[in-house]
Amino acid sequence: MALDIKVSYNEGNNYWLVEPMGEVDIYTSSELKEKISEAIGDKKADIVIDGKKLDYLDSTGLGTLISIFKMIKDNENKIYIKNLKPNIRKLFEITELDKVFIIEE
């Protein structure tokens, strides 16, 4: 149940790059929410989540992403998710959250 999160701001393209490494679940999702909340509190921008090193995401993690989406949608910012492993991508499709978030291949 380990999670490491790297958050950086891309000045040129005006977005936050979030790179979760490990598992986002009931034990770690609050840490993800806290890191992203701090970032968007500093500067309102789109969020790009790179799932290349994300090994696991459960319903708590999905709930966290939805709450972050609600925080940024008032500013018309978006969440882009890329490089998802097939099992995590399938979770977005089953829950139809691939219609809420912009999933990039």
C-alpha positions as semicolon CSV with decimal commas, in nm:
position;residue;x (nm);y (nm);z (nm)
1;M;0,000;0,000;0,000
2;A;0,271;0,246;-0,092
3;L;0,228;0,563;-0,294
4;D;0,480;0,820;-0,405
5;I;0,350;1,129;-0,582
6;K;0,551;1,372;-0,790
7;V;0,375;1,702;-0,871
8;S;0,529;1,965;-1,098
9;Y;0,401;2,268;-1,285
10;N;0,455;2,301;-1,660
11;E;0,481;2,677;-1,709
12;G;0,489;2,665;-2,090
13;N;0,165;2,468;-2,127
14;N;-0,001;2,581;-1,802
15;Y;-0,078;2,247;-1,637
16;W;0,009;2,047;-1,328
17;L;0,178;1,715;-1,400
18;V;0,089;1,456;-1,138
19;E;0,284;1,130;-1,141
20;P;0,150;0,879;-0,889
21;M;0,379;0,580;-0,836
22;G;0,234;0,274;-0,665
23;E;-0,122;0,227;-0,544
24;V;-0,407;0,474;-0,496
25;D;-0,650;0,307;-0,257
26;I;-0,835;0,363;0,070
27;Y;-0,503;0,406;0,252
28;T;-0,332;0,646;0,011
29;S;-0,605;0,839;-0,173
30;S;-0,614;1,118;0,089
31;E;-0,245;1,183;0,022
32;L;-0,315;1,218;-0,352
33;K;-0,603;1,458;-0,284
34;E;-0,393;1,665;-0,046
35;K;-0,101;1,702;-0,290
36;I;-0,324;1,800;-0,583
37;S;-0,535;2,035;-0,367
38;E;-0,219;2,216;-0,256
39;A;-0,103;2,250;-0,615
40;I;-0,430;2,389;-0,752
41;G;-0,456;2,612;-0,447
42;D;-0,128;2,773;-0,557
43;K;-0,219;2,802;-0,924
44;K;-0,539;2,716;-1,110
45;A;-0,457;2,506;-1,416
46;D;-0,539;2,183;-1,595
47;I;-0,414;1,862;-1,440
48;V;-0,234;1,590;-1,633
49;I;-0,210;1,260;-1,447
50;D;0,055;1,027;-1,586
51;G;-0,042;0,673;-1,489
52;K;0,273;0,510;-1,625
53;K;0,386;0,402;-1,275
54;L;0,038;0,366;-1,125
55;D;-0,008;0,000;-1,036
56;Y;-0,350;0,000;-0,872
57;L;-0,653;0,226;-0,836
58;D;-0,964;0,135;-0,637
59;S;-1,305;0,299;-0,593
60;T;-1,167;0,529;-0,321
61;G;-0,908;0,652;-0,569
62;L;-1,180;0,712;-0,829
63;G;-1,377;0,906;-0,568
64;T;-1,071;1,119;-0,500
65;L;-1,034;1,198;-0,871
66;I;-1,402;1,295;-0,888
67;S;-1,366;1,531;-0,591
68;I;-1,060;1,692;-0,754
69;F;-1,259;1,726;-1,077
70;K;-1,534;1,908;-0,884
71;M;-1,273;2,145;-0,737
72;I;-1,135;2,252;-1,076
73;K;-1,440;2,245;-1,303
74;D;-1,564;2,586;-1,183
75;N;-1,252;2,738;-1,340
76;E;-1,318;2,538;-1,657
77;N;-0,999;2,340;-1,601
78;K;-0,980;1,977;-1,706
79;I;-0,816;1,654;-1,594
80;Y;-0,623;1,458;-1,853
81;I;-0,516;1,103;-1,772
82;K;-0,256;0,923;-1,980
83;N;-0,047;0,605;-1,985
84;L;-0,295;0,392;-1,791
85;K;-0,239;0,020;-1,757
86;P;-0,519;-0,186;-1,920
87;N;-0,671;-0,300;-1,588
88;I;-0,699;0,060;-1,462
89;R;-0,825;0,186;-1,798
90;K;-1,100;-0,078;-1,782
91;L;-1,211;0,059;-1,443
92;F;-1,270;0,400;-1,602
93;E;-1,468;0,240;-1,885
94;I;-1,685;0,024;-1,656
95;T;-1,773;0,324;-1,437
96;E;-1,812;0,546;-1,746
97;L;-1,567;0,793;-1,594
98;D;-1,386;0,788;-1,927
99;K;-1,662;1,030;-2,027
100;V;-1,577;1,266;-1,738
101;F;-1,198;1,263;-1,761
102;I;-1,001;1,301;-2,081
103;I;-0,821;0,969;-2,122
104;E;-0,525;0,988;-2,357
105;E;-0,344;0,686;-2,497
